[in-house]
């Protein structure tokens, strides 16, 4: 596991990520009329951000408006691609190999959580087929058991319509994102006990669904909260 001395500052963005944020913000604002809310729910220290997965845009949507970085996981093969690899290295992405994906991703994620990072995960495991939130896999539970950080559910609405699976074109549709109320350390401690995995996964799934519903109501104009 990496030592804290090897990890970047979890509270400060480097110049590469700042530049990408500015560029993405302009594009997302113009193309998607993108907005997010629920910033007050994001803690000062480390946290696990668990989101629904609608498109390849999701990691950027989750982090584009934040003043501190979010770490995601990506295949190590992507880091060997010219330009792409350089960008990933400088935007807090954690490389994992297919051979040791489970153990390696867990160690790297725990190290960053303990260091104070936001670590973003998509517990459905893959992008949605129809825009709805799929069944949440319990893999995140092993990580959260070893890190004393809260879980923040995240709901994205509109990214599926903008870029569904197998799509080669990004459509100009409205996208909204909601950071939900955290699942507290006390609640996590109780739910993460052995035997409660199914209940824990179902709770997280419902919290994500609730956030997505809020985002979709906001997006479609059915309901708007400040």
VENTA-V453567 format. One record per backbone hydrogen bond with DSSP energy under -0.5 kcal/mol. NH is the residue of the N-H (numbers start at 1). CO is the residue of the C=O. E is the energy in kcal/mol with one decimal. If there is no record, write none. Layout:
nh	co	e
NH	CO	E
NH	CO	E
This chain:
nh	co	e
6	3	-1.6
7	3	-0.5
7	4	-1.1
12	9	-0.9
18	14	-2.1
19	15	-2.2
20	16	-2.4
21	17	-2.6
22	18	-2.2
23	19	-2.2
24	20	-3.0
25	21	-2.9
26	22	-2.0
27	23	-2.1
28	24	-3.5
29	25	-2.5
30	26	-2.1
31	27	-3.2
32	28	-2.0
33	28	-0.6
33	29	-0.6
34	28	-1.6
35	175	-1.2
37	177	-1.7
41	38	-2.0
42	39	-1.9
43	41	-0.5
47	117	-1.7
48	150	-2.3
49	47	-0.6
49	119	-2.5
50	48	-0.7
50	152	-1.8
51	49	-0.6
51	121	-2.2
52	154	-1.2
54	52	-0.6
58	55	-1.3
60	57	-0.6
61	57	-2.2
62	58	-2.4
63	59	-1.5
64	60	-2.1
66	63	-1.2
71	118	-2.9
74	94	-2.3
76	96	-3.0
78	75	-1.4
79	75	-0.5
79	76	-0.9
80	77	-1.1
81	78	-1.2
84	82	-2.8
85	81	-3.4
87	83	-2.5
88	84	-2.5
89	85	-2.3
90	86	-1.2
91	88	-1.3
93	88	-1.5
94	72	-3.4
95	93	-0.5
96	74	-1.9
101	98	-0.8
104	100	-2.7
105	101	-2.3
106	102	-1.7
107	103	-2.3
108	104	-2.4
109	105	-2.3
110	106	-2.6
111	107	-2.3
112	108	-1.9
113	109	-2.6
114	110	-2.8
115	111	-1.2
116	112	-0.6
116	113	-1.2
117	112	-2.8
118	69	-0.8
119	47	-2.3
119	117	-0.6
120	71	-2.7
120	118	-0.5
121	49	-2.7
123	121	-0.6
125	122	-2.3
128	53	-2.7
134	132	-0.6
137	123	-3.0
140	137	-0.7
141	138	-1.7
142	138	-0.5
142	139	-0.6
143	139	-0.7
144	140	-2.4
145	141	-2.0
146	142	-0.6
146	143	-1.0
147	144	-0.8
149	147	-1.8
150	46	-0.6
151	183	-1.5
152	48	-3.0
153	151	-0.6
154	50	-2.5
155	178	-2.6
157	176	-2.6
162	158	-1.8
163	159	-2.6
167	164	-1.8
171	162	-2.9
171	169	-0.7
173	171	-1.8
175	32	-1.7
176	157	-2.5
177	35	-1.5
178	155	-2.5
179	37	-2.7
180	153	-3.2
180	178	-0.7
183	151	-3.2
184	182	-0.7
188	184	-2.5
189	185	-2.5
190	186	-1.6
191	187	-2.5
192	188	-2.6
193	190	-0.9
196	193	-2.1
200	196	-2.8
201	197	-2.7
202	198	-2.2
203	199	-2.1
204	200	-2.4
205	201	-2.5
206	202	-2.3
207	203	-2.4
208	204	-2.4
209	205	-2.5
210	206	-2.5
211	207	-2.0
212	208	-2.7
213	209	-2.6
214	210	-2.1
215	211	-2.5
216	212	-2.7
217	213	-2.6
218	214	-2.3
219	215	-2.4
220	216	-2.5
221	217	-0.9
222	217	-1.4
223	217	-1.5
